[in-house]
Amino acid sequence: MDSWRAANVPSLPGHGPEPYLRNTATGELTRAAAGPVATLYACGITPYDATHLGHAATYLAWDLLVRAWLDAGHQVSYVQNVTDVDDPLLERAERDAEDWRELADREIALYRSDMTALRILPPTHLVGAVEALPLIERLSQVLADRGALYEVERDVYFSRAADPAFGAVSHLGPVAMLALCAERGGDPARPGKKDPIDPLVWLAARPGEPSWGSPFGPGRPGWHVECAAIATSYLGSVFDVQAGGSDLIFPHHEFSASHARVAFANGTSGEGGSGAAAFARCYAHSGMVRLDGEKMSKSLGNLVFVSRLVADGIDPMAVRLAIMSHHYRGAWDWSAAGLAAAQQRLATWRAAVDRAAASAPGPGSVTGLPPAEDVLAAVRERIADDLDAPGALAAVDRWASAVLSAPAPPAGLAGPAALIRDTVDALLGVAL
């Protein structure tokens, strides 16, 4: 599947520090990349209604991580999936009397357009579930060979009892797991399952629904095994970061990791061949975006779409700044006031850079003006510290305020203005 066009990333002097993330699985700050090639798997969209502000906030967070990795000198291998066959997509297509493939293609194209407008760097590989069916089938067969799968009326389930380390990502108790499983697409009440939260790996063909042949019979894959198969096929059994919204911690990321642990149990990924270290070294999760105090979601119908904002004449860079004014891990509310503040911030930064860039030659001395090199260092430090975008924005704010508050046009700031512009572009993704 084609990704989207990458924005140019300016080169900055030197290298930034190694980024660290708060690891959901341990609660500790963890160095995001273990080696020279930084590896990231981010769960992508189900293309039936894209791209709302929750999507944008999530993918913008991982964009900051990728930019920080590049600035620190890493090569980056970034994989993102697209769940281009699943119940919500099929239900929407049936509701609108539309071919599910045409609906998916249209929404994927819109998603690419929105990501381009927001200057979010594309993944190295954007992989659809349909095109990944051979990978999913291969991993499913490994799970079957390890005795981890069983059938219920031709549907194939994964037994969580096959994984002694199950729960290592979310650390939830059985009551919470059961509730979230019911809320987030599971079928805990289905008779015949060994455990109520056991997830589908292969859904047997249903009348009127798409299906593909497999050793398990005609049907289509489950969601968790899709991501486990794509991630490990492209990035290996152990990679750096698994990323997604906080609503994916359980059951999705828990089960994707569990599939991988069981599949690679006899490998070298864990002590004694236990497979405990399989899948991600670090789990990063973004907070939910709300509207009027309610989580922004398709089911509630309270979505704010990036494409609608852009069509209404909102500068995508203002949308980006509005999102980055909140730390990625926290839940927050999208509001007209927040967008207006971001528009004002963007105008202020642009005015300051333009004023400085147009300055006459001279020593460049302005009382209270932070040197551009110090601004670069501050932005690097803040982003490296668990993607602290609000702290990074504040560093640029101080420089812009000092330039604009100078009583006369400052001299000798053309060079510093260029460095500020490149810093904001390369690390924050904002084109001034």
N, C-alpha and C positions, 0 to 999 in steps of 0.2 A: 504494500500500500504506500502511495506517495505521501511524503511529509509536506511541509510548507517551506517557503523561501526564508532563509536566514537573514536577519538584519546584520549589517556590518558591525563588528565589535572593535573599537579602536584599541591600539596597543598603548599600554601605560608604562611608565618607567619602573624598572625593577619588577618584583613579584610581591603579591599579597600574601598574608599569612594563611595557613591551612584552616579551612572552615570546620567548625565543630557544630554538631546538632544535638538537641535533646533527644535521646534515644527512648522511644516509648516503651520498649521492652525492658529497659533497665532503669529508666529515670535519670540516667547520668549523661553529662555532656560527653559526646563521643566524637573522635576525629572522623570526619565524614569519609575520607578516602584512605585506604590502607596502602596503596601503591601508586606508581606513576600513572596508571590508567584508572581514572575514577569511574565507577560503574553505578548506574542509577536505573531503577525500574519504577515507573510511575503508572498507577492505574488510570486508564483513560476513560473516555466517554462511552455511554451507550447511546448511539446516535438517533434519538427520536425527538430531541428538544434541546438543541445546543445553540449558543453557549451562554449560560447565565453567569451572574457575578460570582456564585460559588465556585463554578468551574474556573473562572478567570483568576480568582484569588489563590486557588490551589496550584494551578500551573505557573502562576507568577512566582510563587514561593520557590518552586523547583528551578525556575529560570534564574532566580538569584543565586541558588546553589551552583548551578552550572557555570554562571558567570564568575563566581568566586573561585571555583575550581580552575577555570581557564586562566584567571589572573594569578593563581598560585603556581601555574606552570604545568598543570595536568593535561593530558589527553582525556577526553570524556567519551564514554560509551553510554548513551542514554536510550533506553527502550521504553516505549509507551504502547499500550494495547488499545484497540477499539473493539468493544463488544458488539459486533455488527450482526449478531443474531442472539436474541434473548426475549423473554416474555414481554417486557415493557415495550420493546420495539414492535413485536408482532401484534400486541394489543392496540397500540396506537395506529398501526397500519390498517388493522381491521376496522377500528372505529371510524377512520377517515376514508375507508374504501380505497386504499392505496397499496400498491405493491410494496412489500417490506423492503426490497432491495433499493427501490427508487427513493423511498423515505430515508433509508440509511445513507445513500449516496448524497442526497441533498443536504442532510444535516452534517455529514462529514465535511463537505465542501464549505458549508457555513462556518464550521469550527476552524478549519484551516484559515479562512478569511479573517476571523476574529483574532486568532493567535498572531497572524501577520500584522494586523492593525495594532495590537498591543506590544509588538516587537518581542514576543516570547520566542526564544531560540528553539528551533525544532528538535525533536528527538533524532538520534542517529537512525533509529528504526521505528517506524510507526506500523504496527502489526495488527491486522484484523483477525478476529476469531475464526472466520471462515477460511482465510488463507492459512491459518495455523493449525487446521484440523489434523494434518499428519503429525505435528509435534504433540498435540494434545492426545492423540491416539497412542503415540509411543509412550508417553509418560503414564497414561492410564493402564497400558499393558504391563508396565513395570510394577505399578501398584497392585494390579491383579496377581502378578507372579509372586508378590510378597504376601499374598493372602489378606490384603487390606480392603478388598472390595467384596461386595455381596449384592444379590439381586432382590428386588421387591417388585413383583409383577412386571418383569422385564426391565425396569429401571435399575440402574447400577449406582450403589451408594458406597461412600468411603466410610470405613469404621474408625472413629477417632481412637478407639481402644488400641489400634495398631501403633499408636504413637505415644510412648511414655512421657514425652516432653510436651504433650498438648497443653495449651494454656500459657506457654512461655512468652507469648507476645502481649496478650491482654491482661493476664493475671486475674481473670474474673472467676467468681464462684459459679457453681452450677445453676443457681437460680437466675443470676444475671445473664448467663449464657443462654439459658432457655428463653428468657424474655426477648433478648435481642435477636435470637434466631427466628422467632416468630414474627418479629417486627421487620426484619431485613431480608425477606425472601426465602427463608427456610420453611420446612413443613414438619415441625416437631410433632404434630398430632397424627401423622400418617401411621396407620397400623402396619405392623410387620417390620419396622425398623429395629435394629439392634439397640440404638440409642436415639432419643428424640432429636438430637442436634446433628446427627450424621448428615452430611450434605450429598447432593446428587453429583455424580461424576459423569454419568451418561443418561440422558433422558430419552427413553424409547419413543419412536415416531408416533405422533398424534395425527389424526385425520386433519387435513387442511394446513398442516404446519410443515415447514421445510425440514428435511432430514438428509443424512448422509450415511453411507454404508460404513461399517466398522466391525471389528471382531466381536463387539458387544451387540451387534444387530443394528438396523437402521435407527437413526436418531440424531441427537445433537448434544454438544458438551455442556457440562455445568460451568458455572462462573469461576469458582475457585481453582479448579484444575486448569482452566484456560490460562490464568495469569501465572500459575506455577510452571506450566509447560513453556510458555513464551519466555518468561524471565530466565529460567535455567538453560533453555536452549540457546539463547543469545548471549547470556552473561556468565554462564557456568553455574555449578551447584552452590557456590558461595559468591556473593557480590556485595557491594558496599551499602547501598541504601535502597530500601523499599519505601516508597512515598505515596501518600494519598490523603484524602480527607479523614477526619477523626471518626466519621461514621463507618469507615472500612476496617477499623482495628479489629472488631469482631462482628460477624464471623469471617469476613473475607480474608484479611491478612493472617488471621490465626490459622485458617484452613489451608491457605496457599503455602504457608511455611510448613504446616504439618504434612501436606502432600510431599513436599521436597524432602523433609527429614526422613520419611518412610522410604521414598524412592531411592535416596542415596545412603541408606543405612549401612551398607556394606562397603562404602567408599572410605576415603581418608578425611572426610570433612569433620568428623567428630572424634573425640577421645575414645579409643577402643572401638572405632568403627560404629559409634552410636548414631552418627548423623546429626547430633545435636547442633552443630554449627552450620548445618545446611541452610541455604537461602540467605537472607540479608544479615549483614553485620549490625546494621542500624535501621531502625524504623522511625520515620518522620511523618507526622500527621498535622494537617492544617485544621484550624478551627472552622466552625460553621458560620456562614454569613446569614444574617437575619434581616427581615424587613418588618418594621413595626413590632419588633420583639419576637417574631415567629421565624423559625428556621426557614431559609429560602429553599424551597423544594418543589419538584414537579407535582407531587401528590397534593400539596396545598394550593398550587396555582398562583403563588406569590413571587414569581420570578421576574428579575430585572435582566434583560438580555443585552449583551455587549453590542450586538448588531443594531438594536433599537437605539441605544445611546448614540452610537456613531451616526446612524441615519438622522437623528435629531440634531446633529451638528456638534456634539460633544467631542472635543479633542481626545483621542485615545490615550494620549500622555497624561491628561488630567484623570482619566479613569484609573490608569496605572498608579498615579500618585495617591489617589483616594484609597486604593487598596493598600498601598505600602505605608500609609499612615497608621496602620494597625499591625501588630506583631502577628506573624502567620499562625502561631499556635493558638491564639485567643479567638473566641467567638466575638462577633461585633455586628453592628447594625449599619446597613447601607442607608444613607439619608441624603436629601437634597442639600442640607447644610454641609455635610461632609464633602460632597462633590463640589460645592461652591468654594469651600476652603482649598480644595486641591486645585481648582481652576485659578484661584488667586495665587497659590504657591507657584504654579507653573508660570504664570505671568510675571511674578516677581523674579524668579530665576532667570527667565529669558531676558527681562529688562536689565538685570544686573550683568549678565554675560555680555549683552550687547553694549552696555555702557563701558564695561571694562575693555572689551575688544576694540572699541573705537577710541581708546585713550591715546593721547599724544605720547611720544617717546619720553622717557624720564626714569627716575629711580624707582617709581612704583611704591612710594611710601604713603600709606593711608592709616591714620591712627585707628587702632582697633581692628584692622583687617587681618584675618588669619591668612598666613601664606598658603598658596594653593597646594603646596606639597603637604602641609599639615591637614588640609581638608581631605586630600587623597588618603593620607594615612588614617584619618578618623573614619572615613567611609569604609575603608578596607577592614579596620578593626571591628566596626560594628557589624558588618555583614558576616564576618568570620565567626562572630559570637552568636551562633544560633539564629542567623539571618535577621539581625536586629535592624530592620528597615527603618522604623521610626527614629532610631538613634542616628542612622546614616543621613536621613533627611534633615535632621536638626543641624548636623555639621554643615551642610550646604546652605541651610537657612541663615546661619550666622555669617557666612561669607557674603551672601547676597544682600543681607541687611546692611552690612558695613559698607559695601560698594554703593548702595543706593542712598545711604544716609550721609555720605561725604558731601560737604557744602559745595564743592566744585568738582567738575569731572576729574577723576584721579588720573595720574600720568603713569605710564609704564606698565599697564596691566594687560596688554594684549596677550602676552605669553601666559600669564596666570589664568586669564579667561579661557584660553584654549585648553589648558590642563583641566580646569573645572568642567568644561563642556565634555571633554573626553572621559573624565571620571564619572560624571552623571550618566553618560551614554554606556560606557563599558560595564560598570558595576550595578547601576540601577536600571538600565535599559530605557532611559528617558532621553528622547531626542530634543535638544534645545535649539 
